[in-house]
Amino acid sequence: MEGLYPLKFTPIYKDKIWGGNKIKTLLNKNFGDLPNCGESWELSGVSGNISVVSNGYLAGNSLEELIEVYMGDLVGDQIFETFGHEFPLLIKFIDANDDLSIQVHPDDEMAAERHNSYGKTEMWYVMQADKGSKLQSGFNQQVDQEKYLEKLEKVELTDILNFEEVTAGDVFFIPAGRVHAIGKGILLAEIQQTSDITYRIYDYDRRDDQGNLRELHTDQALDAIDYTLFPEYKTNYEPIPNESVELASCQYFTTNVLEVTQVVEKDFNKLDSFVIYICLDGELVIETESGSESVQKGETILLPASIENVLLKPVTASAKLLEVYVG
């Protein structure tokens, strides 16, 4: 059996009522004739939307098939033991040409009980934002269920929600239970658990293609919401050239940002996990003992767990990456 190498996958494009054109114009992706491309699923193990390899001799094989054959060599021994043939993360680019619904995701326990699924903890990295664009994360005051319901019924929910104006490079960690929404004019990368469960709370009375009001899940959301007030929702970090700087770390994933201006050596010998690189800007070559692959802005690549040593070589003056793994 031939060895594993850095793997690229064919993006899965999603038409959304709120989608736009930035995935094409800013990320150089061809999503065909979709009128409103809102999402590009870069790496997915979600049933019905499983990513397929696009490069090398494994091209045409699905992520699920690869895990079945390569097991821990692909994902890491502990991850394979825990998740079996299911890939634990979903990587997306999201283009919001309009405000997304205000929503919340259940945690693992609730999702397992209600949907036989994982919950959804996620994070956002803002890649581009039009002037004045805002994200919503959490509450702006102390709220209990009673006050939340009162505001929901009066269609005044936005009064108690925390909205923040954003620019490129802003980072938000969204644990399961946190009310959140992406605002109009924002392009971002999203890292999340493998789950497609969303409880829509408020959707600005929008209608679907058939003229029907979009379904809300206010009853289900009620038990899922964490009403805790936090002093700050945005992640503070200081980039350091040619070093991995942590943006988020939880039981489901660790995400770092890495700006490469010279050759960077990475040693993953002690890491029992795959590594995902999401290219945010520029171009670079990822060199490993089993082959090299170029990656440019808007591309995502999976390094199997069996790859221990990596050289990151910038092609442009600098290249910016998100580095994602479990552990």
N, C-alpha and C positions, 0 to 999 in steps of 0.2 A: 504494500500500500504506500503510495507516494506521500511525502510529508505535507503538512499544512503550511500555508503562506498567507500574507496579508490579503484579506478578502474584501472585495467591493460587492455591492448589491444593487439591483435595479430598484429605483425609488417607486413607491406606490403613491400615486397622486389622488387627492380627495377633493371633490367639488363641494364647496360649502356656500351657504347663502351669504356669508360675510366675507368670502374669499376675494382675492385680487390678482395682481399680475407680478408681484415682486419676486416670487419664486423663479419666474422666468427672467425678469429684467435684472435682478440683483444677484441671483444665484446661478444663472446660466443653465437653467433646467428646461427641458422641452416637455411640457405637460399636454401637448396636443391641443385638441379643441375644447378642453374644459373651460366653460365660461367664467367660473369663479374658483380658481384653484386656491384653497385655503390651507392645505397641508400637504407636505411631502413626507411620507413615512420612510425614513432612511434605513431603519433596521427594526424589524418587527417579528415577534413570535406570536402575535395575536391570531387566534384561529380565524381562518378565512382571509387573512392578510399576512401570510408568512413570506418573508423576504427570500429572494432567489439570487444566487451568486451570479455576477456579471463578468468576472475576470478569471483568467487561468483555466486549468484543466477541470476545475470543479464547476465551471459555469453551467447554469441550468439546474443545479441542485438547490433544493430549498434549505433554509436554515435548520428546519426540523430534521431533514434527512441527514444533514451533516452531523448534528448532535447525536443522532442514532448510531452513526458509524464511528465518529471520533470521540464521543463522550467527553471525559475530563480533559483530553488533549485540546479540545476546542474551547470549552467553557471554564475549565477548572474542576478538580475532583470534588470539592465540597459543594460547588454550585450544581454539578450534575447529580450528586447525591440528594440535594434538596429539591431541585426543580425537574429532574428527569429530562424529558425531551423538550421541555418548554423553555425558551430563552427568557431570562428574567427581566429584561429591559426593553423599552420602546423608545426609539429616538425619532424625533420629528423636527421639521421646520414648519413654522406656522406664520401665515401672512394674514393679518387682520385688516381688511379693507373697510370693515365696519366693526362696531362694538360686538364682542362675543357675549353670549348670555352670562349672567351672574350665576355661578354654579358652585357645587361642592362635590367631593368624592368621598366614598366610604372608606374606612380602614379595613385591614385584612379580615378582622373578625366579622364585621358586618357584611362585607362583600362575600365571604365564604358562606355565611348563613343565608343571605338573600339571593345570591347569584351564582354560587359555586365558583367563585372567581377570587383573584387577588384584589386588594384595595388599590388605591392610587395615591402614592406620594410622588411629587414631581418637583422639578425646578425649571426656571426660565433664565436664559441668557439673551438679553436684548441685542440683536445684531444691527438693527436700524430702526429709527423712530422719527416720524414726521414731527415738526415743531408743535409742542403742546400736547402730544399724545400721552395718554395715561393708562396705567395698569391699576387693577383693584386687587388688594390683598388684605384680608382681615377686616377688623372693625376700627372705627376712629374714636370709640368711647366704650365704656363698660356696658355690656348688653346681656340680658338674660333671654330665655326663650319667650317669655311673655312680651317683652318690649320688641323683640324681633318680629313676632307674629302681628303685633299692633302696627308696626311700620309696613310690613308686607301687605296687610289688608288695606291700608290707606294709600298704597302705591307710593310710599315714601322711603322705601328700603335704602335707596342710595344716600339718604341723609346720615345713616349710621355706619356707612362703609368707608374704608380707608382707600382713597385714590391717590396715586403718586405719579407726577410727571416723570417721564423716563427719557434717557438717551442711550446711545450705543454703549455696551459694556456693563449696563446695570444688570444685577442678578437678584432673583427672588427665589427663595426656597418655599415650596407650598406643601406642607404636610397634609395628609388625609385629614379631612374635617375643617380645613380652612376655606372660608368663602373667598372666591377669587374670580377675576375676569380679565381678559386681554382687551385693551381698548383699540379703537380705530387708529390705523396708521403705523402699526408696529409689526416688525418682522423679528421673530425670535427662534432660538433653538430650545427644544423642550426635551428633557430627560425624565423618564417616568418608569414606574413599575409596568409590567405587562398586564394591562387592564384597559378596557374601553368603556368603563362604567362612569357615567356622569349624571348627576342630579341637577337639572336646570331649575333654578329658583325664580328667575325673572328674565324675560327675553324681550323687553321693550315692545310687547304686543306685536311682534313680527309674525308674518304669515309665510307658509311654505309655498311651493310652486302651484299647489292646487288652491291656494287662497285660505287654507286652514291655519288657525293659530297653532304655533309650534307647541308640542307637548311639554308641560312642566311636571316637575316631580317634587312639589312642595311638601307633601306628606312624608315621602321617603327621606327627603333632605333634613327634616326636622330633627331626627335622631342622629344624623350624621355630623351636624355642625358642632364645631368646637368654639364656644363663645369667649374663650380666653382673650384678653386684650394684651397686646405686646407693645412695648415702647417703640420698637422699630421693626419694620418688615423687610426692608432692603438689606442685602448682604454687603458689608463693608470689606474691601480687600485692596491690597496694593500689588499691582503686577510687578514682577521682577524679570527682566529679560533672561531668557534661556533657563528659567527655573519653573517647575510646576508649582503653582500657587493654588491652594485649596479654596474652592468656592462653596462646596457643600459636602457633607459627610453624614451618612445615616446608615441604618442597617441594610438598606436596599442598594445604595450606590455611593461612590465617591466621585466628585467631579472637580477637576483642576483646570485652570487656564494656563496656557504655555505660549509665550511669544518667542519664536525662534529667529535669531538674527545671525547665528553661526551654527556649526555642527554641534548637535546635542546628543550625548550618549545616554541611553536609558537601560537600566538593568532591572528586569522584572523577575529575577530568579526566585525571590522570596514571595512573590505574589501568586496566589492560587486563583487566578481569574483571567479571563479575556481582557483585552484593553481596546476601547473604542476611541478613535481620533475623529473629531468633527472639525473640518477646516472652516474657520470663520473668515479668514482673509489671507490673501497671498497664495503661494504655491510652494510645495516642498516635496522631497523624495524621502520615503520611509524605507530604510535599508535593513534587512534582517538576514539571518543565516540561511533562510529559505527563499530568498528573492527580494526584489525591491519593487516599489510601486509609487508612482507620483500621485499626489493628492492636491487639488486646488479648491479655492473658495466654493462652498456649497456641496462638497463631497464628504462622504463618511466612509471610514474603513475600519474593519474588525481585525485585530491581531489575536490569533488563537492563543490560548493559555500556554501552549507548548513553546511559543517563541519567547525567549528569555532576554535576548540582547537586541537593541534597536538603535540605529543611527537616524536622527532627524536632520536632513540636509536642506536648508532653504534654497529655493530656486530664485524667488524674488528677494528683495532686500530684507524683508521679514515675512514671516508667516505666523498666523495666530490660530491656535488649536484649543478645543476642549478635549480633555483627556478623561475618559470615564471607565471605571471598573467597579467590581464588587469587592468590598473588603476595606 
